[in-house]
Amino acid sequence: MEHESVKIMWENYTSLIGNSETCNQDTYGVWHFCDNENDANELAELVVKGIKKATASLFESYSFENECIPKEGNLNIIINWDGVAKCIIKTINVELVPYKDVTEEFAASEGEGDKSLNYWRNCHWDYFSREMQEIGKEPSEDMIVVCEKFEVVYV
């Protein structure tokens, strides 16, 4: 069941932008980062603070879940682990990149840890390995990463 704060945040946002007919409940996603409470809450706060401006996910996961990859212009409500709405982001760029080719610039835009590519590779390898295991596949340096950059449009 969706937390009441999600509905309130969306209503406040659509009121602010003029309640466009193109902005209804079907035009946004609701999700949290990562697969554990600590990281989900910490990463949501990094977004709110303007430090985290990108996220990475596995292309294989979208295929497995039969979901569409993010597209430029997508709106998403970022929630914490408990489902409380923290902000609304808008996707501004999406690139499909092999894990081994993710750049230092992208790693820094994720805003995590020391913002280095080495930090990014270590923590994302662990996370992506868990995801690949869940879908019955082995992680590899060639696995495709969905590199998504976004901007906060509402807090």
N, C-alpha and C positions, 0 to 999 in steps of 0.2 A: 504494500500500500504506500502510495506516494505521500511524503511529508507535506503538510499544509503550506510550509514556507515556499515550496516550489511553485504552487499555484499563485501565491501572493507575489512572489518575485516576478513571475511572468506577467501578471496583471499590471503591476507597477511599471514594468518596462514598456509594455504595449501602450499604456496610458501616456507615458513620457514621449514615445515616438509618434503618437497620434492614432493608436489603436488601428493600424492598418488591417484591412481585410485579409491581406496575405500573411499576417502574423496570427495564426491560431495554434491550438495545442498540437496540431499535426506538423508544425513547422519547426519544432525544436526537439532536441534530445536531452535526456537527463542521465548523467553518469558521474561516477567518481573515478579518480585515478587509482591505479594499482590494485593489488589483491589482498591488502591488509590494512587494518585501521590506522596504524601509525603513519604509513606512507600516504594513504588517502587523505588524511587530515592535513599533514604537513604540505603536501603538494597543492592542495586547494588553497592553503594560506599563502603559498608562494605566488600563486596566480593573483589572488586578491591584492597582494603587495606589489604586483607588477614585475616580479623577478622571473617567474616562469611564463614564457611566451610561446612554448611549443610542447608537443608531446609526440611520442613514438609508439606505434602499435604494430603488430604483426599482420601482414596481408593474409597469411594463412588462417588467422583467427576469423577475419571477416568472411572468408570463403566457407570455413567450417560452420559458422553461425548463420550463413546465408544472409549476411548483412551487406549493405553498400558501404564502400569506403567513404571517408569524409570528402566533402566537396567545398570549394571556395564559396563563401557566403552562408554555410551552415551555421545555425545558432544552437548552442548547447548550454544548459544550466548545469554548472558544476556543483556537486553536492559533496558533503563530507561523508564519512563512513556511516553515520546515523541517518543520512538522507536529508540533512538540512541544507537548503540552498545557500550557496556562498557567493556566486556571481554568474553572469551570463557572458559567454565568449562567442566570438564570430571567427570562423575559419577564414584565413586570408591566403593560405598557400598550402598545397599538398603535393608531395613528391614521393614516388616509390623508389626506394634505394636499397641495394643489397646492404646487409648489416655491415660488412667490411668496408663499405664506401661512405658511411655516415661521416659527415665533416665535423671538424672542431667547432666551426661556427654554429652548426645545428646543435651540437652538444651543449654549447654555452647558452643558447637560447632556451634550452630546457630548464636552466636555472637550478639544477640539482647539485648537491655536494659542492665540490670546488669548481664546478662548471667546466672541467677538463674533459677531453675526449676519452682519456683513460678511465676516469670515474664513470662516465656514461657507459662505456663498453662493459665494465665490470658489473655494474648494477643491472643494466639491461640484458646482459647475457643470462644472468640468474633468472630474471623475470621471464624473458622469452623462452628459456629452457623449460620452465614450469608450464608455460602455455603450450609449447610444442608437445610436451609429455601428455597433457590433457587431451590433445587431439590425435595422439598416437604417432607423432613424428619426432624425428631427431633434429635438434638445432644445428645450424651450420653457418659458416661465415657468409654464405650466399643467400640465406633466408631474406626475403623481401620485407623491408620495414616501411611502414606508412609514416612519413615524416610530415607532421601537421603543425603549421604555425598559426597562431591565433592572436586576437586582441580582445581585451576585456571591453565590453560595451555597456555593462551595468553591474554595479555592486550594491 
